[in-house]
């Protein structure tokens, strides 16, 4: 019996040394959680129970428990590196096409594979909640997870349907006689002009030129023409709905130079693209001159905007502390790609250890609880950072010394028992 007791101590000390050595080996492993050996004493029992003078039968390893305490955040220069500050795990699929084989990790070393999916070093795909629209305000379908594909994204074009031009027209400008017919090829038939690029539904650019013609002291007529960039000298007029008989609209200023009419933006007639390209007609329903003035200063354009966009390429990604992945494009547009899906468990120590710093659900862990960063007890997400191992190297080295002494003491017990046996047998 004493030999068995000492042998159990050797096994326990050996386990403690192995666990400590594993902790030390993974001191620099991102997202690693240290473990500790937990022991229980052993007693031989009978039908009468354990005797009050029973010395015990040794020790056994009750559990090797991982310690899911927070590791320090280490900042990097890669915004695809993610760290969780607080509770939760990243949700991983085995691959972008095997989305039902799930695992969980605290290691956020993500990168793009050859198809543009965000994956870890083992090729497991990061799962996100699907966006309900292009804007963050549209929300996300929490519970509907999908792999996130990045570098195939294109900034989709957006057709122009509103434009805003804020100008100052010179109060000393010459009034153009009504007898002079407007002609954009005749600079004597108007006072000033300005242009803005507008886009059709396929993202092709077109030039919208606005001509300003002084009709009387406080009244200016505005004419709108659209031309193709390839044929800028050929222009097609787009009439102002409810405007003058010649298709123009009228701007009226008060004696202080403020615009008083129209009270609402103009609506322009549709422009049919010729030759056809498959794009829809350009229809600008809001041509706004609000804020324009007429003072004794040279003609100037103080502001000019329109809401259309050409097609664009991906130029960057932003991931906020709630895990929203936000793509930026060269056309000035932006799009929400998804929201990082986090998972937590009622009993994290019941998770199955899968290796590669990942864990799997088990009967002891309880059912997974899905959620979003920053809500429902989930931690926040830090982009451009990684969670370091929570191994305290100094503490592990001290534990290594203790485990070694434990091992040597049990070995000494065997040596002592052996000497006693030799003494008995030599009598």
Buried (B, 14 or more C-beta within 10 A) or exposed (E): EBEEBBBBBBBBBBBBBBBBEBBBEBBEBBBBBBBBBEBEEBEEEEEEEEEEEEEEBBBEBEEBBBEBEBBEBEEBEEBBBBBBBBBBBBBBBBBBEEBEEBBBBBBBBBEBBEEBBBBBEBEBBBBBBBBEEBEBEEEBEBEEBBBBBBBEBBBBBBBBBBBBBBBBBBBEBEEBEEEEEBEBEEEEBBBBBBBBBBBBBBBBEBBBBBBBBBBEEBBBBBBBBBBBEEEEEEBBBBBBEEBBEEBBBBBBBEEEBEBEBBEEBBBBBEBEBEEEEEBEEBBBEBBBBEBBBBEEEEBEBEEBEBBBBBBBEBEEBEBBEBBBBBBBBEBEBBBBBBBBBBBBBEEBEBBBEEEBBBBEBEEEBBEBBBBBBBEEEBBBBBBBBBBBBBBBEEEBEEBBEEBBEBBEEBBEBBEEBEEEEEEEEEE
